[in-house]
Amino acid sequence: MIVVMGATGATGGATLRSLSALGVPTRALSRDPARLAAALDGPALALARPVAADAADPASLREAFQGAKQLLLTMANGPRQVQYELNAVEAALACGVEHIVKVSAPAAEPDSPVAVSRGHHLVEERLRASGVRTTVLRPYAFMQKLLLQAPAIAAGVLPGAMKRARCNYVDVRDVGEAAAEVLTRPESAGGTVPLTGPRPYSHQELAALLHELLGHPVRHLELSPSEFHAHLAGRAGMPDWLATHVVEIQQLATLREEEPDDAFTRLTGRAPRTLEAFLGEHLHHFR
Ligand SMILES: NC(=O)c1ccc[n+]([C@@H]2O[C@H](COP(=O)([O-])OP(=O)(O)OC[C@H]3O[C@@H](n4cnc5c(N)ncnc54)[C@H](OP(=O)(O)O)[C@@H]3O)[C@@H](O)[C@H]2O)c1
């Protein structure tokens, strides 16, 4: 049995969809399983048994993991993320889970410039020390998160703070397919898997692509990190910690060149989804 944490969320939901499409039964975990039906369509849930558990409550996790062999460990970013994920690791170990697929992030290192990635490093370290079979997925920025910028883009502006650096956007549906692959083919499991799209984009290139697809000009607006933070926390309505995270991610791109990686193709046998295709599917959001 596979337990999918964060089943109402981006990576958990995408994994559940991919596993359902492969005909694999799952336990879909949420703090409020009633939310699963709102977050996912019928086919995605056809083979999923909803289970209530809260990562703040270790006993609820141990109950949810009873008899499970594999776990997708994925958690919303937030101030208590590391503790919640460590609770899930301990509960999985106590229940004899044999393979944990951890959704992590790039630069998961002790001195990472991205605070969330330092947290992912702590969880990865605990998994390594435990000796349990682990696959670490390290996706880059999700294409879907560009939808948060839709109001600004619709007004013809793409604000950012990464100068001419490029970002390796990946479609979260590919993250779900990669997770399903390592959960269903034991020979694919293990190791650390960077997940990228086929090519990275600078903000200048992204603005030009949006202009071409939308048919109206989209101007890249380079801001200082603090101006960009103010934009995200103000106009885009993000909580302060999330705005800080987005700024840190863009600063990371200026410090380390983002190159595409062929791990997804090696894993699944096909090329990752393109940013052009994603934007083409979602143009109505940017108009
Ligand atoms: N966004 C990106 O571009 C990006 C890029 C690379 C890596 N990542 C990493 O990917 C990971 C997953 O991101 P995501 O976008 O899939 O997350 P998400 O959609 O924001 O949230 C995932 C799930 O976490 C669950 N959750 C929150 N608190 C919980 C708790 N106390 N107990 C149990 N479940 C709880 C929620 O489920 P319920 O509300 O139903 O309980 C939610 O559906 C993050 O850790 C992030 O660092 C993200």
The ligand as a Tripos MOL2 file, in Angstrom:
@<TRIPOS>MOLECULE
LIG
   48    52     1     0     0
SMALL
NO_CHARGES

@<TRIPOS>ATOM
      1 N1          6.2290   25.3690   -5.4160 N.am      1 LIG1
      2 C1          7.3460   25.1220   -6.0950 C.2       1 LIG1
      3 O1          7.6090   25.7170   -7.1460 O.2       1 LIG1
      4 C2          8.3210   24.0950   -5.5400 C.ar      1 LIG1
      5 C3          9.4920   23.8420   -6.2390 C.ar      1 LIG1
      6 C4         10.3670   22.8790   -5.7370 C.ar      1 LIG1
      7 C5         10.0710   22.1860   -4.5730 C.ar      1 LIG1
      8 N2          8.9290   22.4640   -3.9170 N.ar      1 LIG1
      9 C6          8.6400   21.7200   -2.6610 C.3       1 LIG1
     10 O2          7.5250   20.8720   -2.8690 O.3       1 LIG1
     11 C7          6.9370   20.5780   -1.6130 C.3       1 LIG1
     12 C8          5.4600   20.3690   -1.7740 C.3       1 LIG1
     13 O3          4.8820   21.5220   -2.3300 O.3       1 LIG1
     14 P1          3.3580   21.5170   -2.7930 P.3       1 LIG1
     15 O4          3.2440   22.7100   -3.7070 O.co2     1 LIG1
     16 O5          2.9410   20.1720   -3.2770 O.co2     1 LIG1
     17 O6          2.6370   21.8450   -1.4220 O.3       1 LIG1
     18 P2          1.1760   22.4310   -1.1820 P.3       1 LIG1
     19 O7          0.3250   22.1460   -2.3590 O.co2     1 LIG1
     20 O8          1.2890   23.8430   -0.7370 O.co2     1 LIG1
     21 O9          0.6960   21.6060    0.1160 O.3       1 LIG1
     22 C9          0.7890   20.2180    0.2030 C.3       1 LIG1
     23 C10        -0.0960   19.6830    1.2850 C.3       1 LIG1
     24 O10         0.4830   19.8160    2.5990 O.3       1 LIG1
     25 C11        -0.5790   19.3880    3.4280 C.3       1 LIG1
     26 N3         -0.3810   19.7950    4.8140 N.ar      1 LIG1
     27 C12        -0.1760   21.0460    5.3030 C.ar      1 LIG1
     28 N4         -0.0870   20.9980    6.6420 N.ar      1 LIG1
     29 C13        -0.2720   19.7100    7.0000 C.ar      1 LIG1
     30 C14        -0.3050   19.0240    8.2330 C.ar      1 LIG1
     31 N5         -0.1580   19.6720    9.4070 N.pl3     1 LIG1
     32 N6         -0.5200   17.6900    8.2260 N.ar      1 LIG1
     33 C15        -0.6940   17.0230    7.0770 C.ar      1 LIG1
     34 N7         -0.6590   17.6060    5.8650 N.ar      1 LIG1
     35 C16        -0.4580   18.9450    5.8410 C.ar      1 LIG1
     36 C17        -1.8530   20.0050    2.8730 C.3       1 LIG1
     37 O11        -2.8690   19.0300    2.9240 O.3       1 LIG1
     38 P3         -4.2800   19.2460    3.7410 P.3       1 LIG1
     39 O12        -4.5270   20.7460    3.8090 O.co2     1 LIG1
     40 O13        -5.2880   18.5430    2.8980 O.co2     1 LIG1
     41 O14        -4.0590   18.6240    5.0660 O.co2     1 LIG1
     42 C18        -1.4630   20.3180    1.4220 C.3       1 LIG1
     43 O15        -2.3200   19.7430    0.4890 O.3       1 LIG1
     44 C19         7.3050   21.7580   -0.6900 C.3       1 LIG1
     45 O16         7.9140   21.2600    0.4640 O.3       1 LIG1
     46 C20         8.2370   22.6350   -1.5330 C.3       1 LIG1
     47 O17         9.3740   23.0810   -0.8030 O.3       1 LIG1
     48 C21         8.0300   23.3860   -4.3640 C.ar      1 LIG1
@<TRIPOS>BOND
     1     1     2 1
     2     2     3 2
     3     2     4 1
     4     4     5 ar
     5     4    48 ar
     6     5     6 ar
     7     6     7 ar
     8     7     8 ar
     9     8     9 1
    10     8    48 ar
    11     9    10 1
    12     9    46 1
    13    10    11 1
    14    11    12 1
    15    11    44 1
    16    12    13 1
    17    13    14 1
    18    14    15 2
    19    14    16 1
    20    14    17 1
    21    17    18 1
    22    18    19 2
    23    18    20 1
    24    18    21 1
    25    21    22 1
    26    22    23 1
    27    23    24 1
    28    23    42 1
    29    24    25 1
    30    25    26 1
    31    25    36 1
    32    26    27 ar
    33    26    35 ar
    34    27    28 ar
    35    28    29 ar
    36    29    30 ar
    37    29    35 ar
    38    30    31 1
    39    30    32 ar
    40    32    33 ar
    41    33    34 ar
    42    34    35 ar
    43    36    37 1
    44    36    42 1
    45    37    38 1
    46    38    39 2
    47    38    40 1
    48    38    41 1
    49    42    43 1
    50    44    45 1
    51    44    46 1
    52    46    47 1
@<TRIPOS>SUBSTRUCTURE
     1 LIG1         1 GROUP 0 **** ****
